[in-house]
Amino acid sequence: MADDDSPSPQRRIRASDQDRDDVLSVITDAVTNGRLDPEETTERQDEAIGAKFLDELLPLIDDLPEGDSLHRRLARQTGQAPGPAAPGSELARRGPAELSPAAEPGSASPMNSVAIMSGRRLDVPPGTAEVTTYALMGGDDIDLCDVMGPGVTVELNSYAMWAGNDVFVPPGVRIRDETINIMGGNDIHGPAQGDGSNGTVILKGLSLMAGHDVRLAKGYRAKDQGQLE
């Protein structure tokens, strides 16, 4: 009898409660950004809650940029992650607008900086999930262009007195301001406020007679907002 050379069936991995919760969080973020209507939201939430296998969760976030990081993780676990692109292929020739995180979010150590009557340039590396700064009559130039990407969330915890940081972001980054301000406040420039397709920056901390400026990084144009395909 000839050997059976037919491929073995695809292994299916059971979804955990955490996997389902992660998908529900992505759906919630997508609703906040206006990507899903109420009917779609309810349908996807019901399917996520009832999913038994990881491959059942993938289609629920496949078209949501807020879930890119989670989608890659689930795809790796289910064996559906794409292989390396051949040189010269469309995937290999990524344009400047096709941004994606260069490292898994949270894979790098948190960053810290202290500025007293001074400041420095902070180039936040890929994979950084948290940056904490302390400023007294000074402030840093914080460049987040390398760390941001679809599905990335970076917390910027800043404590400032008579000071402030200049924060630079690429297009498509949603800015959430959760800071406490006393006789001060933050200035989020219009072109810097994106739709979340390229990640989210959460501003936290305390400012006393101080504040921070969030700007679109030099070299990007305002019309690039929301056009990260």
N, C-alpha and C positions, 0 to 999 in steps of 0.2 A: 504494500500500500504506500502511495506517495506521501511525503511529508506535507502537512498542512501549513502552507506559507501565508495564510490569510493573517492580516494584522490583528493583534490582540485588541479587545475593546478598550475604549478610552476609560481610564480610571476616573471615578467621580468621588470628590471629596465632600464630606458633610460640612455644612455651614455651621458656625458657632453663633451663640447669642451676640458676641462682640462683632462678628462679621455683619450680621443683620443690623445691629445698631449703627455701625459705620456707614452702611448704605443709607439708612434712614437719615443720618446727619447730612449726607451729601444731598439728598432730596430736599431737605429743609433749606440748605444753603441755596439750592437752585431756585426754590420757590421765592426766597428773599430777593434774589436777583431778577425775578420776573420771567424765568425760563419755562415754568410749568403752570398750566391753568388748574383750577380746583379739581376737575375731573381726572386729569392726568396724575395729579399729586395723590389723590385717594387710591387710584388704581395701582400706582407704583408702590405706595406704602403697604397696601394689602399684599401685593406679591412679595415684597421684601420680608414681611412678617411671616408669611407662609412658606418661604423658600427653605428647602431641605439641603440643597447642594450649592456649592460655590458657583457653578456654571449657570445657575438660575438667577444669580444676583448680577452677573456681568451686564446683561442687556438693560438692566434698570438704570445704569449709570453710564452706559456707553456713549451717549450723546451729551453728557453734562461735563463741562470742563472743570467744575468744582470737584469732580470725582476722578480726575486723571490719575492721581497718585494711588488711590485705592484700586482703580481699575488695573493698573500695572501690577500691583501686588496680587490681586486675585487671579490675573491672567498667568502670572508666574506659577502660582500654586496649582492651577488647573492645566498647566502645560500649553496654554494658548498664547504665551508671550511671543512676539515676532523675533526672528533671528536677526543677526547683524545685516545691515543693508550692504549691497554690493557697491563698490566705488562707482560714482556716476549715476546711481539710481536716483529716483525722485526723492526717496527718503533721505538719502545721503546728502542731497543738495538742498539742505534746509535754508530758507531765506531768513533775513533778520526778523521778520514778523512772526515766524513760526517758533515761538519760544516754548521751552519746556525746562523743568528743573534739571540742573546738571548733577544733582545728588538727591538721594532719598531724604525727604524732610525730616529733620530731627537727628540726622546721622552725624552732624558736627557738634562740637561743644558750644555751649552758650558763650557769648561775648560780653565783656565788661569794659567800661571806660570811665575815667575820672578826668574832668577838665576844670581847673581852677584858674581863672583869669587867663585862660588859654583854650586850645582846642586842637584837634587833629583830624585827619581823614581816616574814616573807617570803611574799608571795603569788606562788606559782610560776605563771607565765603558760602558757596553752595552747601545746603544741608543744615544751615543754622536756623534754629527755631526760635531763639530768644536772644535779645540784645538788651543789656541794662546799662544806662549811663547816669552819671552824677555830674552836674554842672553848676559852678558858682562863678558868676560874672564871666562866663565863657561858653563854649559849646563846640560840638563836633560836626563835621560834614559826613553824613552817614549815607553810603551808596549801597542800595539794595538791589541793584540791577542783576548781579550774578546769582543771588539767592532765590529770586522770585521765579514763579512758573505756575502752570495750571495745578490747582490742588494744594499749593503751598500756603501755609499760614505762619507769619512771623510776628511775634510779640515784641514791641519796642517799649521797654519800661524806662521812662526818663524822669529823673528827679532834678528840678532846676530851680535856682534862685537868681533873679536878675540875669537870666541867661537863656539860652535856647539852642537847639540843634537845627541844622539844615538837612532835611531828609530827601533823598533823590530816588525816584522809582521809575520803572519802565512803564509803557502803556498797559492798560487792562487791569491794573491793580486796584482792588477795592480798599478804601481806607476807612477803618472804624475808630472813631475817637472816643475813648473811655477814660480820658484823663480827668483829674481833679484840678481845677484852676482857681487860684485866688489872685484877683487883680491881674489877670493874664489870660492867655488862651492860645490856641494853635491856629495857624493859617494854612488851610489845605487848598492849594491853588486848583482852580477848575480843571485844567488839563490833566492834573495828577489823579483825579478821582475817576477810576475806571469801573468796569462792570463786574470785576471778579474773575474774568476769564484767565487772568494771569496771576491769580493768587490774592491773598488778603493780608494787609498789615493792620495790626491792632495796636493803637497807641494807648499806653497805660502810664500811670505814675502821677506825680504831683508837680505843679508849677506855681511858684510864688513870685508874682510880678515878673513873669517870664512866659515863654511860649516857644513853639517850634514851627518851622516852615516846612511843608511837604510840597515838593515840586516834581514836575516831570523832568527826568534826566536829560541833560544836554544831548542834542542829536536826534531827539524824537520830536515829532510835530503833533500838535493837538488833534489834527484830523486822523491820526493813527489810532485814536481811542476807539475801542470796541471793534477793531478790525483784525484781531488775532485769530486767524483761521487755522 
